[in-house]
């Protein structure tokens, strides 16, 4: 089976590339930047998903049976600063992909990575949110994902291109950068290294997120192509919600040094949803999927990833017997 992955050099893309390779597929990843060295045996081509010449050439040559469309500007904060670029990449790129398939007369399964950001703020009585809930996105990124979602639906309705829309909730794991889990773990490792003082600066401690390990997500995305119904939409989310305060306590248990926590008003977001949690019954019913990796394991693996990149404490001439390594 030929599998094309757009945005393959991204955080989720790298894990999905390896999952598809392990499943025995011929994989072509495309992106505007080179992939990490963790790729194993997949082909790669530079291609902007908006490129109306290069993308059709690659699809014509590769003839994919299955496409995972992950390419996106995926940072809500960046979308507030760069709304036009966010819409151009996320919406324009999606149109270009589907128009390429329509013009070529190709109908591979297209799994579109949509987002929980489409829902925006959801009342407590409506949580965990179901797929039928009204869209109320809080930033241009969320709006772009609504458009991407609806485009995939209309290309199925009008042109019978078998699209499956997957609304992905908060996902983290080794290699992630820029989400709350990764930022907190990185701060803890920098404190271990002596790169920063033993104070962790945070924003809203009360906001809660259902958090999923990226390795469980890669499995879920594969199952979505195997089991889900074309034209339909599905939530994929972690089972349990965690507040930022609870995340910090898990991180304290893993950290080699003590640290204090201070809130910084500059890290507070006006567009922050208080609780993000998704009802995954629809996806579980069709796929029998369950998340396997506990958050404590995810965070432990993230500590290992960041320590390897920032420098092991042992390489700094310290050992766990050193008083600075006393656990909180």
C-alpha positions as CSV (number, residue, x, y, z in Angstrom):
1,X,0.0,0.0,0.0
2,X,1.3,3.5,-0.9
3,X,0.8,6.0,1.9
4,X,1.3,9.7,1.4
5,X,1.8,11.9,4.6
6,X,1.6,15.7,4.3
7,X,3.3,17.6,7.0
8,X,5.4,14.5,7.6
9,X,8.3,16.3,9.3
10,X,6.1,17.6,12.0
11,X,5.7,16.1,15.5
12,X,2.8,13.8,14.7
13,X,4.0,13.1,11.2
14,X,7.3,11.6,12.2
15,X,5.6,9.0,14.5
16,X,3.0,8.2,11.8
17,X,5.7,7.7,9.2
18,X,7.3,5.1,11.3
19,X,4.0,3.5,12.2
20,X,3.0,3.1,8.6
21,X,6.5,1.7,7.7
22,X,6.2,-0.9,10.4
23,X,2.8,-1.8,9.0
24,X,4.5,-2.7,5.7
25,X,3.5,0.3,3.6
26,X,5.5,2.2,1.0
27,X,5.6,5.7,2.6
28,X,6.2,9.1,1.0
29,X,6.4,12.0,3.3
30,X,6.2,15.6,2.1
31,X,7.0,18.8,4.0
32,X,8.7,22.2,3.7
33,X,11.5,21.2,6.0
34,X,13.7,18.1,6.4
35,X,12.5,15.3,8.7
36,X,14.1,14.2,11.9
37,X,16.7,11.5,11.8
38,X,14.3,9.1,13.5
39,X,12.6,8.3,10.2
40,X,13.2,4.7,9.1
41,X,13.1,3.8,5.4
42,X,10.5,6.3,4.1
43,X,10.9,8.4,1.1
44,X,10.9,12.2,1.5
45,X,10.3,15.1,-0.9
46,X,10.3,18.8,-0.3
47,X,6.8,20.1,-1.2
48,X,4.6,22.9,0.1
49,X,1.1,21.5,0.2
50,X,-0.1,24.8,-1.5
51,X,2.2,24.2,-4.5
52,X,-0.2,23.6,-7.4
53,X,2.6,22.3,-9.6
54,X,4.8,20.2,-7.4
55,X,2.0,18.4,-5.4
56,X,0.2,17.1,-8.5
57,X,3.5,15.8,-9.9
58,X,4.3,13.9,-6.8
59,X,0.8,12.4,-6.4
60,X,0.8,11.5,-10.1
61,X,4.1,9.6,-9.7
62,X,3.4,8.0,-6.3
63,X,-0.3,7.1,-6.8
64,X,-1.2,6.9,-3.1
65,X,-3.8,4.5,-1.9
66,X,-4.1,6.4,1.4
67,X,-3.3,10.0,2.4
68,X,-2.8,11.4,5.9
69,X,-3.2,15.1,5.6
70,X,-1.3,16.7,8.6
71,X,0.3,19.7,6.9
72,X,-0.7,22.9,8.8
73,X,0.3,26.0,10.7
74,X,-0.7,24.4,14.0
75,X,0.0,27.0,16.7
76,X,-3.0,29.0,18.0
77,X,-0.8,31.8,19.3
78,X,1.0,32.1,16.0
79,X,-2.3,32.2,14.2
80,X,-3.3,35.3,16.1
81,X,-0.1,37.0,14.8
82,X,-0.2,35.4,11.4
83,X,-3.9,34.9,10.5
84,X,-3.5,35.2,6.7
85,X,-0.6,32.7,6.6
86,X,-2.5,30.3,8.8
87,X,-5.6,30.4,6.6
88,X,-3.5,30.1,3.4
89,X,-1.6,27.0,4.6
90,X,-4.4,25.2,6.4
91,X,-7.3,26.1,4.1
92,X,-5.5,26.8,0.8
93,X,-3.3,23.7,1.2
94,X,-6.4,21.5,1.8
95,X,-8.1,22.9,-1.3
96,X,-5.0,22.2,-3.3
97,X,-4.8,18.7,-2.1
98,X,-8.4,17.8,-2.9
99,X,-8.4,19.7,-6.2
100,X,-5.2,17.7,-7.2
101,X,-7.1,14.5,-6.5
102,X,-10.2,15.6,-8.3
103,X,-8.3,16.8,-11.4
104,X,-6.4,13.5,-11.5
105,X,-9.5,11.4,-11.0
106,X,-7.9,9.7,-8.0
107,X,-9.9,8.6,-4.9
108,X,-7.5,7.5,-2.2
109,X,-8.8,7.5,1.4
110,X,-7.9,10.9,2.8
111,X,-7.6,11.2,6.6
112,X,-7.7,14.8,7.5
113,X,-6.2,15.9,10.8
114,X,-8.8,18.3,12.2
115,X,-8.7,19.8,15.7
116,X,-10.6,20.1,19.0
117,X,-9.9,23.9,18.5
118,X,-12.9,23.9,16.3
119,X,-15.3,23.6,19.3
120,X,-13.8,26.5,21.3
121,X,-15.3,27.0,24.7
122,X,-17.8,24.3,25.7
123,X,-20.2,24.5,28.6
124,X,-19.5,22.1,31.4
125,X,-22.7,20.2,30.8
126,X,-21.6,19.5,27.3
127,X,-18.3,17.9,28.2
128,X,-16.8,15.7,27.0
129,X,-17.8,17.3,23.8
130,X,-19.4,15.2,21.0
131,X,-18.8,15.5,17.3
132,X,-22.3,17.1,16.7
133,X,-21.5,20.1,19.0
134,X,-21.6,23.6,17.5
135,X,-18.3,25.2,16.2
136,X,-17.2,28.2,18.2
137,X,-13.4,28.6,17.6
138,X,-11.5,31.2,19.6
139,X,-8.6,32.0,17.2
140,X,-7.7,31.9,13.5
141,X,-6.2,28.4,13.8
142,X,-9.5,27.1,15.1
143,X,-11.4,28.8,12.2
144,X,-8.9,27.4,9.7
145,X,-9.5,23.9,11.1
146,X,-13.3,24.4,10.8
147,X,-12.8,25.3,7.1
148,X,-10.5,22.3,6.6
149,X,-13.0,20.0,8.2
150,X,-16.0,21.2,6.1
151,X,-13.9,21.2,2.9
152,X,-13.1,17.5,3.5
153,X,-16.8,16.8,4.0
154,X,-17.9,18.7,0.9
155,X,-15.3,16.9,-1.3
156,X,-16.8,13.7,-0.2
157,X,-20.4,14.8,-0.7
158,X,-19.8,16.5,-4.1
159,X,-17.0,14.4,-5.6
160,X,-17.0,11.1,-3.7
161,X,-13.4,11.5,-2.5
162,X,-13.4,9.2,0.6
163,X,-12.4,11.6,3.3
164,X,-12.4,10.9,7.0
165,X,-12.2,13.8,9.5
166,X,-10.4,13.2,12.8
167,X,-10.7,15.9,15.4
168,X,-7.5,15.5,17.4
169,X,-7.4,16.7,21.0
170,X,-4.2,17.7,23.0
171,X,-1.4,15.3,22.1
172,X,2.1,15.3,23.5
173,X,5.2,13.0,23.8
174,X,8.9,12.8,23.2
175,X,9.9,15.3,20.5
176,X,7.0,17.7,21.0
177,X,7.9,21.4,21.3
178,X,5.7,24.3,22.3
179,X,2.8,22.7,24.1
180,X,2.2,23.0,27.8
181,X,3.6,19.5,28.7
182,X,6.7,20.0,26.6
183,X,7.3,23.5,27.9
184,X,7.0,22.4,31.5
185,X,9.3,19.4,31.1
186,X,11.8,21.4,29.2
187,X,11.8,24.0,32.0
188,X,12.4,21.3,34.6
189,X,15.3,19.8,32.7
190,X,16.8,23.3,32.2
191,X,16.6,23.7,36.0
192,X,18.3,20.4,36.4
193,X,21.1,21.5,34.0
194,X,21.5,24.9,35.8
195,X,20.5,26.6,32.6
196,X,17.8,28.6,34.5
197,X,17.0,29.4,38.1
198,X,14.9,26.8,40.1
199,X,11.7,28.7,39.4
200,X,9.2,27.5,36.8
201,X,7.1,30.3,35.3
202,X,3.6,29.2,34.3
203,X,0.3,30.7,33.1
204,X,-3.1,29.4,34.1
205,X,-2.8,26.6,36.6
206,X,-6.5,25.7,36.5
207,X,-7.0,25.0,32.8
208,X,-7.6,21.3,32.1
209,X,-6.8,19.2,29.1
210,X,-7.5,15.6,28.0
211,X,-3.9,14.6,27.0
212,X,-3.0,11.8,24.7
213,X,0.4,10.3,24.0
214,X,1.5,10.7,20.3
215,X,2.2,7.0,20.0
216,X,-1.4,6.2,20.9
217,X,-2.5,8.8,18.4
218,X,-0.4,7.3,15.6
219,X,-2.1,4.0,16.2
220,X,-5.5,5.7,16.2
221,X,-4.9,7.5,12.9
222,X,-3.9,4.2,11.3
223,X,-7.1,2.6,12.7
224,X,-9.2,5.5,11.4
225,X,-8.1,4.6,7.8
226,X,-8.8,0.9,8.5
227,X,-12.1,1.2,10.3
228,X,-13.9,4.5,10.0
229,X,-16.6,5.4,7.6
230,X,-15.8,7.8,4.7
231,X,-17.6,11.1,5.0
232,X,-17.8,10.9,8.8
233,X,-16.0,12.8,11.6
234,X,-14.5,11.3,14.8
235,X,-13.0,12.7,18.0
236,X,-9.7,11.2,19.2
237,X,-8.7,12.2,22.7
238,X,-7.1,11.1,25.9
239,X,-9.3,9.5,28.6
240,X,-8.5,11.7,31.5
241,X,-8.2,15.5,31.9
242,X,-5.3,17.1,33.8
243,X,-4.9,20.6,35.2
244,X,-1.6,22.4,34.7
245,X,-1.1,22.1,38.4
246,X,-1.6,18.3,38.2
247,X,0.9,18.2,35.3
248,X,3.4,20.0,37.5
249,X,3.1,17.5,40.3
250,X,3.8,14.6,37.9
251,X,6.8,16.5,36.6
252,X,8.0,17.2,40.2
253,X,8.0,13.4,40.8
254,X,10.2,12.9,37.8
255,X,12.5,15.8,38.2
256,X,16.0,15.4,39.8
257,X,15.9,18.8,41.5
258,X,13.5,20.9,43.5
259,X,11.9,23.9,42.0
260,X,9.2,26.5,42.8
261,X,6.3,27.6,40.6
262,X,5.3,31.2,39.9
263,X,2.5,32.4,37.7
264,X,3.3,35.0,35.0
265,X,0.4,37.1,33.7
266,X,2.2,37.4,30.4
267,X,1.6,33.6,29.9
268,X,-2.1,33.9,30.4
269,X,-4.2,33.6,27.2
270,X,-7.5,35.4,26.7
271,X,-8.5,32.8,24.1
272,X,-7.7,29.8,26.4
273,X,-10.5,27.2,26.8
274,X,-10.9,26.3,30.5
275,X,-11.5,22.6,29.8
276,X,-10.8,20.6,26.7
277,X,-12.1,17.1,26.6
278,X,-13.6,14.9,23.8
279,X,-16.1,12.2,23.7
280,X,-14.5,9.3,21.8
281,X,-17.3,6.8,21.9
282,X,-18.0,7.0,18.2
283,X,-14.3,6.2,17.3
284,X,-14.0,3.5,19.9
285,X,-17.2,1.8,18.6
286,X,-15.9,1.4,15.1
287,X,-12.2,0.7,15.9
288,X,-12.0,-0.9,19.3
289,X,-9.2,1.6,20.1
290,X,-8.0,2.4,23.6
291,X,-5.1,4.6,24.7
292,X,-2.4,2.4,26.2
293,X,0.3,4.9,27.5
294,X,-0.1,6.5,30.9
295,X,0.7,10.2,31.2
296,X,3.4,9.5,33.8
297,X,5.2,7.3,31.2
298,X,4.8,10.0,28.6
299,X,6.3,12.6,30.8
300,X,9.2,10.3,31.8
301,X,10.0,9.7,28.2
302,X,9.8,13.4,27.5
303,X,12.3,14.0,30.3
304,X,14.6,11.5,28.6
305,X,14.2,13.3,25.3
306,X,14.9,16.8,26.6
307,X,17.9,15.6,28.8
308,X,19.5,14.0,25.7
309,X,19.2,17.3,23.9
310,X,20.1,19.7,26.6
311,X,22.9,17.6,28.2
312,X,22.7,14.8,30.8
313,X,23.2,15.9,34.4
314,X,26.0,13.3,34.7
315,X,27.8,15.0,31.8
316,X,27.9,18.2,33.9
317,X,29.9,16.4,36.6
318,X,27.0,15.8,39.0
319,X,25.5,12.6,40.3
320,X,22.2,11.7,41.9
321,X,24.0,11.8,45.3
322,X,24.5,15.6,44.8
323,X,22.1,17.6,47.1
324,X,20.8,19.5,44.0
325,X,19.3,16.2,42.8
326,X,17.0,15.7,45.8
327,X,13.5,15.2,44.6
328,X,10.8,17.6,45.6
